[in-house]
Amino acid sequence: MFRTKQAPVPVFTIQPLEPPKPSWWQAHRHQVLASAALVGGFVLGQHSTDNPAPTAPPAHTTPADTTTTP
């Protein structure tokens, strides 16, 4: 029983490259946008009730007098 000769094994193997690290913006954009939305909402909320719309005075404060005769 003779053994067959095996193919030579490569000295090194090609391994996949690591994905590139994300930029600062890609890593933190959700935090930046969430902070901007919170600040924007706060500013809009603060300015929405400073000066309420003036209300017109009522046209009549007492009921009409029905006892007068023409």
Secondary structure, DSSP 4 states (H G I P E B T S, - for coil): -PPPPPPPPPSS---PPPPPPPPHHHHHHHHHHHHHHHHHHHHHHHHSSSSPPPPPPPS-SSPPP-----
